[in-house]
Amino acid sequence: MFTYNVGNSLIEAVNVLGSLFYGVILGVFLVAFMFKNIKSGHVVFWGAVLAEVLVLTVFILTKVGVFKMGFLWLNPIGAFGVIIFSLILNKIIPKK
């Protein structure tokens, strides 16, 4: 049912579903390797949750037709979303 609306092949459907999650996972790894000042796992977790909500919102708005964007753009949106949200939450949430 989902593959019928996505595109011409099952491979494209798998890539679309993967794009919903792969960017956020990449963002978690980028925060772990590149930002040593973020030491709280809670901050990265909530940054990933917010980034996933952002990715799903962009995906739904694209499907509805509010704007036009390819599904491959969801990967950098998720990765940079985790980084940005983690940096912002690191400043807001006090350290324990």
N, C-alpha and C positions, 0 to 999 in steps of 0.2 A: 504494500500500500504506500509506504513512504517512498520507495524507489520509483514508483510510477510518476510521482510529482517532482522528483529531484532532477532527473536527466535521462540520458540515454542508456546508462549502464549501471551495473551494481558497483563497479569500481568508483564511479563518480559519487554514488550514494555513500560509500564508505569514507571517501575523502571529505565529503561535506560533514558527516557526523564526527569524523576525527578533528576537523577544523574547529568544532565547537569546544574541544577540550585540550588539544595539543598545545595551543598557545599559552594557556594558563599553566600547564605543567612546565613548559619551557621557562616561563616567567619565574616560577618557584626556584628552578635550578639557577637561573641567572642571578636572582637575589642572593642565593646561598653562596655562589662563587664570586660575585663581584662587589657585594655591599657588606663588608665586614662590620660596619657600624650598626646594622640591624641584627640584634642578637636574640630577639624574642620570636619564638615560633608562633605565638598567638597573633602577632602582627602580620606575619606572612600568611597565616591561615585566613585571616579576615580580609587581607588584601586579595588573596586568591578567590575568595567567595564573592567579593565585590566585582572583581574582574570578570568572573564567570557570569554574573548577572548582567554586566555591561555587554559581554559577547552575545548572550542570549537575546538581549534587548535589540542589539544591532541586527542580529539574524532575523528576528521576528519583524522588525521594521522593514528590512529588505524584502522579506517574503510578502508582506502586506502591500508593498509598493510605495512606501513613504520616500525612499531614495533607492538608488541602484548601486549595488556594490557586489563584487565577486566574493565568493565564499573564502577564497584564500587570504583575504584581508583580515579574516577573523583571527588568524594566528598572531600577527604582530599586535593587533588590538589587545588580545589576551595577555601576551608577554609584557608589553609596555604597561598595560593596566595593572598587572601584579606589581611591577616595579614602582609605579607612581603611587598606587594606593598603599603599598608597604612603607614607602618613604613618608607619606603624609601621616599614616597611622603611627609610625615610629615617633614622630614629633608630638602627636596628640596624646597617645596613651602613655601614662607615666610608667617608669620602670619599677619593678618590684624588688 
